[in-house]
Amino acid sequence: MSTKRRRFTEEYKTEAVRVWRDSGRALTQVARELGLTPSALDRWAKQQRKAEQSGTTRAAMKSEREELQRLRRENETLRQERDFLRSAAAYFAKERK
């Protein structure tokens, strides 16, 4: 039995957190009504709180995190290319003598 992982839009996540905050009810009750796990709603609320504290949105934080990961991968690739070229240059410099 395989269950397909559900995906939610950023708008849905924001709205779910707003519903929970405005309702004054328990997180587990609101999550159950929305068909979510309490841990998912709690995680979204923490992410939104963190975004609000930094003066941005959850979507902006996510795009920044993705760009940072992409840049780190690119940086590692460039380091490997540089190290390879450095060792190749050293090898050919020895061979020349």
Backbone bond lengths (Angstrom), bond angles and torsions (degrees), N, CA, C in turn:
res aa  C-N    CA-C-N  psi(-1)  N-CA   C-N-CA  omega(-1)  CA-C   N-CA-C  phi
1 M - - - 1.442 - - 1.527 109.07 -
2 S 1.310 116.70 116.06 1.448 119.27 178.59 1.524 109.16 -112.65
3 T 1.302 114.89 135.20 1.456 119.56 178.31 1.516 108.42 -105.55
4 K 1.312 115.56 135.58 1.452 120.53 -179.81 1.528 109.14 -83.70
5 R 1.286 115.62 132.52 1.461 120.68 -179.04 1.527 109.77 -71.97
6 R 1.319 115.58 129.76 1.458 119.90 179.69 1.518 110.12 -82.99
7 R 1.303 115.59 146.50 1.462 122.15 176.93 1.523 108.35 -116.42
8 F 1.307 115.93 138.82 1.456 121.37 -179.89 1.523 109.38 -122.40
9 T 1.318 116.37 142.97 1.457 120.86 178.09 1.521 109.71 -73.93
10 E 1.308 115.66 160.56 1.465 120.49 177.44 1.528 110.23 -62.86
11 E 1.321 116.99 -35.23 1.458 120.38 178.81 1.531 110.60 -63.89
12 Y 1.320 116.40 -41.99 1.466 120.50 179.21 1.534 110.42 -63.30
13 K 1.317 116.09 -43.88 1.462 120.31 -179.87 1.526 110.72 -61.54
14 T 1.332 115.72 -45.28 1.463 120.41 179.72 1.525 110.82 -62.22
15 E 1.323 116.00 -43.35 1.464 120.35 179.83 1.528 111.38 -66.06
16 A 1.326 118.11 -39.89 1.467 121.25 179.10 1.524 110.35 -62.58
17 V 1.316 117.19 -42.21 1.472 120.75 178.59 1.528 109.84 -65.53
18 R 1.341 116.62 -40.78 1.472 120.21 178.99 1.527 110.82 -62.75
19 V 1.331 116.78 -43.02 1.465 120.81 178.75 1.518 109.82 -59.63
20 W 1.312 117.40 -44.76 1.469 120.89 -179.16 1.533 110.84 -64.29
21 R 1.342 116.27 -46.60 1.462 119.46 -178.00 1.527 111.94 -64.29
22 D 1.345 116.55 -41.93 1.464 120.68 -176.67 1.524 112.98 -74.93
23 S 1.322 117.11 -24.09 1.459 119.89 -174.83 1.525 112.94 -76.10
24 G 1.314 117.21 -30.60 1.458 120.52 -176.92 1.525 112.57 74.72
25 R 1.319 117.16 8.78 1.459 121.37 179.37 1.523 110.30 -94.54
26 A 1.316 114.86 171.81 1.463 120.64 -179.47 1.528 110.53 -67.06
27 L 1.308 115.11 146.01 1.465 121.46 179.84 1.521 110.89 -57.66
28 T 1.320 117.74 -43.50 1.465 120.74 -177.73 1.527 111.33 -63.60
29 Q 1.323 117.22 -37.02 1.464 121.01 -179.85 1.530 110.53 -67.26
30 V 1.313 117.05 -46.35 1.467 120.86 179.83 1.525 110.07 -65.19
31 A 1.324 117.06 -42.18 1.465 120.49 179.43 1.523 110.53 -60.43
32 R 1.311 117.01 -44.04 1.467 121.24 179.51 1.521 110.48 -61.48
33 E 1.334 117.26 -42.60 1.465 121.51 179.81 1.529 111.91 -64.22
34 L 1.321 115.78 -33.12 1.470 120.13 -179.50 1.532 112.23 -88.26
35 G 1.325 116.67 -4.30 1.461 120.15 -179.81 1.516 113.08 76.59
36 L 1.313 115.71 31.02 1.472 122.20 -178.54 1.516 109.80 -115.46
37 T 1.322 114.45 165.07 1.453 118.58 170.60 1.527 107.52 -85.60
38 P 1.317 117.36 145.55 1.467 119.32 178.63 1.538 112.20 -58.64
39 S 1.317 116.61 -34.00 1.470 118.56 -179.43 1.525 111.41 -66.41
40 A 1.320 117.59 -35.25 1.470 120.49 178.84 1.524 110.22 -66.36
41 L 1.326 116.38 -47.57 1.468 119.64 -179.94 1.527 110.82 -63.81
42 D 1.307 117.39 -39.05 1.464 121.38 177.74 1.527 110.75 -63.85
43 R 1.332 117.23 -43.13 1.475 121.80 179.17 1.525 110.22 -62.72
44 W 1.340 117.24 -43.16 1.462 120.71 178.56 1.520 111.09 -63.15
45 A 1.327 116.82 -39.90 1.465 120.67 179.72 1.532 110.43 -64.89
46 K 1.331 116.61 -41.99 1.470 119.79 178.77 1.529 110.69 -64.64
47 Q 1.332 116.48 -42.05 1.466 119.85 178.55 1.516 110.81 -62.97
48 Q 1.321 116.98 -41.58 1.461 120.72 -179.76 1.519 110.71 -67.28
49 R 1.335 117.62 -41.02 1.461 121.29 177.98 1.529 110.37 -61.55
50 K 1.320 116.12 -42.81 1.465 120.51 179.43 1.533 110.50 -64.44
51 A 1.328 117.04 -41.13 1.463 121.33 178.56 1.525 110.70 -64.57
52 E 1.325 116.51 -42.78 1.460 120.24 179.87 1.519 111.22 -64.03
53 Q 1.325 117.13 -37.64 1.464 120.67 179.23 1.524 111.55 -65.78
54 S 1.335 116.40 -32.56 1.462 119.32 179.67 1.529 111.95 -90.11
55 G 1.340 116.92 0.77 1.454 120.91 175.57 1.515 114.06 76.54
56 T 1.307 117.56 31.86 1.461 121.28 -179.49 1.532 108.77 -139.24
57 T 1.312 115.97 -170.35 1.466 120.30 177.82 1.525 109.10 -110.33
58 R 1.326 114.87 164.72 1.463 119.89 178.62 1.533 109.87 -63.91
59 A 1.321 117.62 -38.44 1.465 121.57 -179.92 1.531 110.65 -63.86
60 A 1.331 116.63 -41.35 1.466 120.13 179.52 1.527 110.43 -66.03
61 M 1.337 116.25 -40.35 1.462 119.40 178.58 1.530 110.64 -63.76
62 K 1.338 116.32 -38.85 1.455 120.76 179.92 1.525 110.41 -65.44
63 S 1.325 117.59 -43.67 1.466 119.95 -179.54 1.530 110.86 -66.35
64 E 1.332 117.03 -36.85 1.468 120.05 176.58 1.527 110.89 -64.64
65 R 1.337 116.57 -41.43 1.458 121.26 179.40 1.531 110.79 -64.12
66 E 1.347 116.37 -41.54 1.464 120.08 178.48 1.519 111.26 -65.30
67 E 1.345 116.74 -40.58 1.458 119.88 178.49 1.526 110.58 -65.55
68 L 1.318 117.48 -39.68 1.457 121.08 178.18 1.526 110.76 -62.21
69 Q 1.330 117.36 -42.42 1.469 120.78 177.59 1.529 110.54 -62.61
70 R 1.346 116.52 -43.28 1.463 120.25 179.22 1.527 111.03 -62.12
71 L 1.324 116.54 -43.42 1.461 120.56 179.75 1.524 111.85 -66.09
72 R 1.329 117.39 -36.98 1.465 120.04 177.46 1.521 111.21 -64.92
73 R 1.359 116.55 -41.92 1.469 119.63 177.06 1.521 110.88 -62.42
74 E 1.338 116.22 -44.37 1.461 120.80 179.38 1.524 110.67 -62.89
75 N 1.321 116.62 -40.86 1.457 121.57 178.90 1.531 111.05 -61.55
76 E 1.329 116.53 -42.19 1.461 120.91 179.06 1.528 110.80 -64.90
77 T 1.317 117.26 -41.05 1.469 120.87 177.56 1.518 110.64 -61.83
78 L 1.327 116.56 -44.51 1.462 120.27 179.00 1.524 111.79 -63.74
79 R 1.336 117.35 -38.33 1.463 120.83 176.86 1.524 110.91 -61.32
80 Q 1.335 115.94 -44.85 1.466 119.94 179.81 1.519 111.20 -63.36
81 E 1.339 117.33 -41.70 1.467 120.48 178.25 1.526 110.55 -63.80
82 R 1.327 116.93 -42.28 1.465 121.03 179.38 1.530 110.75 -62.30
83 D 1.335 116.01 -45.49 1.468 119.64 -179.66 1.519 111.45 -63.70
84 F 1.328 116.77 -39.29 1.459 120.15 178.37 1.529 110.68 -64.21
85 L 1.323 117.02 -46.15 1.465 120.55 -180.00 1.530 111.15 -64.84
86 R 1.310 116.71 -35.96 1.459 120.60 177.88 1.531 110.67 -63.48
87 S 1.337 116.17 -45.19 1.467 119.15 -179.66 1.525 110.88 -70.50
88 A 1.337 117.71 -34.79 1.469 120.17 176.92 1.523 110.30 -65.39
89 A 1.326 117.18 -41.73 1.450 120.72 178.41 1.526 111.12 -63.41
90 A 1.309 116.76 -40.68 1.465 120.42 177.76 1.518 111.18 -64.68
91 Y 1.314 116.79 -39.39 1.468 121.23 179.64 1.522 110.40 -63.79
92 F 1.339 117.30 -47.09 1.452 120.17 -178.85 1.516 112.17 -71.26
93 A 1.319 118.18 -27.56 1.466 120.34 176.94 1.522 109.72 -68.64
94 K 1.335 117.84 -38.12 1.471 121.26 176.81 1.508 110.69 -66.48
95 E 1.315 116.35 -39.71 1.464 121.70 -176.93 1.522 110.88 -66.56
96 R 1.293 118.04 -31.13 1.456 123.33 -178.41 1.525 112.19 -68.23
97 K 1.305 117.31 -33.92 1.461 121.10 -174.79 1.460 111.48 -70.90
